[in-house]
Amino acid sequence: MTEKTKTVKTKTSLQVEGGFAKYQNFEQLLSRLSTEFISFPCEQIEDRILFWLEEVVVFFQTDRGTISKFVDQKRKLVAVHSWAKEGLEPVPKNTELHTLWPWTVQKLIDGEAFFFSKTSEYPTKAALDRKNMEKFQVISLLTVPMMVGGQPMGMFSCSTTTRQRAWSKETIINIQLIADIFGNALARLKSEQEIRAAFSKIKVLKSQLEAENEILREEVRLTHNFREIVGESEAIGRTLAQVEQVADTDATTLIQGETGTGKELIANAIHNTSLRKDRLMIKVNCAAIPDALLESELFGREKGAYTGSLSRQIGRFELAHKSTILFDEVGEMPLELQAKLLRVLQDGTFERLGSSTPMKADVRIIASTNRKIDAAVEKGEFRKDLFFRLNVFRITVPPLRKRLEDIPALTWHFIRRYEKKLNRKIGSISETTMEQLQAYSWPGNIRELMNVIEHGMIVSPGKVLRVEIPNAEANLPGKHATLEQNEKRHILAVLKTTRWRIRGKEGAAEILGVKPTTLEYRIKRLGLNRPKNKSK
């Protein structure tokens, strides 16, 4: 066979050799084939290709049909589908045809059809191709490139194994049309699979990114944004999680907690991680400013607004424009002023004392109180409508007795703060001292702990911190202590005698008569930590 007969240009044909009775003509076969692959869902394409591969092979009265795809940038041609008549083996899936028929494959890469009626028509330089064709019992072969977008994406071949076959021009053209339909179906399937894989990868990456961002947010929150808030207990962790939830909103926030729990630090954390962080947060201590002056402090005054007002004064609301204002101890605000504050919260307007000109300020409100403000509302000591306005998002700061596991970290934090001020250097904390610190109920909370540590640093003679717990007598077992406090003291005393060994013979669990896992749970629930005798 000459090179000229091996390369064929595709054109439409109305005739086909030896058509099968199932289809009246090639056009009917082509129409049904193309219609199916346009309408079938992608997940069914693989099965339908195998079905139609049989239909085409039988229609053209051949014995075996094979579809192969180029991979690795067309350097490899791999069989993906093959069908053969009964008694004949199809080409195994994933067979690397480029290693068996290198010369033939190169023709396909160049976009050329190749055919022969007998293997002897192979040129001398294609000796390997001819030898392997004979191994597959091939007598006659027609192979055409599957063209997609003007580029070959693989191969479609028909072969006979029992007789010689002459390939007419019409047959070659029609086989090429069939091959291109198969090629486009495979291209559609590949595109769909790539899209699904991409979405799946995006989903995985999104989940991974969210997890990494959560870890990063946690790290940033604890290390940078909330660096003044010391502790890793579950109780303070929940509080900081609430801070993170509300910080980047403009929602009015109500912070409740006992005196000395650090409500102002929580307010600072909210502001410093909000969109208003570039401006100074303005603070108003409602309990410290006399009632007569509180209104002018909030809204400002004009010169001569009242006797003694010799100059104009800008109020806290004006100063807090585009920033945050903290009403500390808002529960102490007079009822009359509560009504005026409510108006500002409702429409954002106010007037300076001595002026009737309305003014506006874009201010985020944070309020804090150590009062049980719900009870104050019931008693009529705080306006219900103002409470509803302030109580958009409520954060309750836990008392120190609910986060005893944070006491070691807080103690070292205050030691480092006061070392320079007091000209003292603390290297360790006595075990007894730490046990006392964690056993005390701390009615004054963190502020009380801070004062106790400062006093202890002053009176400690060396580099070992020793402190005097106030009202120690009242905190002994049986002296108005709660059941939980007594349980803490008893467990701490046993742990001290076993040097915090929980398991084994004469361990704390055995002495207390409980399972080690039960004791470990109680230690965690009660917030007990093993004392550390070295500085951090």
DAWOGI-V499899 format. One line per field, one symbol per residue. phi: phi as a letter, one per 20 degrees, with the letter a starting at -180 (. if undefined). psi: psi as a letter, one per 30 degrees, with the letter a starting at -180 (. if undefined). burial: # if it has 9 or more other C-alpha atoms within 8 Angstrom, else .. Layout:
phi = ???
psi = ???
burial = ???
This chain:
phi = .efffedcefbfcdcbflgeffcfbfffffffffffffeffffdfgffffffffgfffgelddbccdccfcllmecccfdbbccfgnceffgfmfeffeecfffffffffndecbbebfffffgfdgfgffffffemfdcbcccfeecmncfdrccccbdcdbfceeffffffffffffffgfffffffffffffffffffffffffffffffffffffffeedfdfeeepcffffffffffgffegeddffcdddrfgnenffffffffffdefdffdffedcefeeeggfdfffffdnbefnfbgneebfceeffffegmccddeflffeffgffgfffgffffcmdbcfgncdefccbecedcccbdeeffffffenebffffgffeefcdcdeffffebffefgffffffgffegffelccddbcfgfgffffeefelfelffffgffffffffeffcedfccdfflgffdfgndmeffffffffffffffffelmeeenfmfffffemcfgffffffgffemecffdedfd
psi = kleeffkkkklkkflkkhkkffkeleeeeeeeeeeefefkleffeeefeeefeeeeeeeghafkkkklkklhhgfkjkkekkkllkfkklkkkgkjfffeieeeeeeeeggklkllflfffklefheeeeefeeeggkekkkklkjkjhgkkfakkkkllfflkkkjleeeeeeeeeeeeeeeeeeeeeeeeeeeeeeeeeeeeeeeeeeeeeeeeeeeeefedehffjklgleefeeeeeeeeefeglgkkkkklllkgfheeeeeeeeefglfgfflkkkkjjfffkkeffeeeeeflllkgelkfjflkkkleeeegkgakkjjkhffgkkeefeeeeeeeeefgllklkgkgjklkkjkkkkklkglifeeeeefgfkkeeeeeefhejkkjkklefghfffeeeeeeeeeeefeeefhkjkflkkeeeeeeeffkfifgbeeeeeeeeeeeeefkfbgkkkljkkheefglkfigkleeeeeeeeeeeeeefghgkellkgleeeefhlkeeeeeeeeeefhkkkkkgll.
burial = .....###.......#..##..#.##.###..##..#.......#...##.###..###############..#.#########.....##.#..###.######.###.#########..#...#####.###...###########...##########..#..#..####################..#..........................####..###..##.#.###.#..###.###..########.####.##########.##...#######......############...#..#######.############.#.#.###.####...#######......###########.#..##....##..##.#######.#####.#############..##....#.######.########.#.#######.######..#..#####.#.....#.....#...##.##.##.##..#.#.##...####.....#..##..#..###...#....
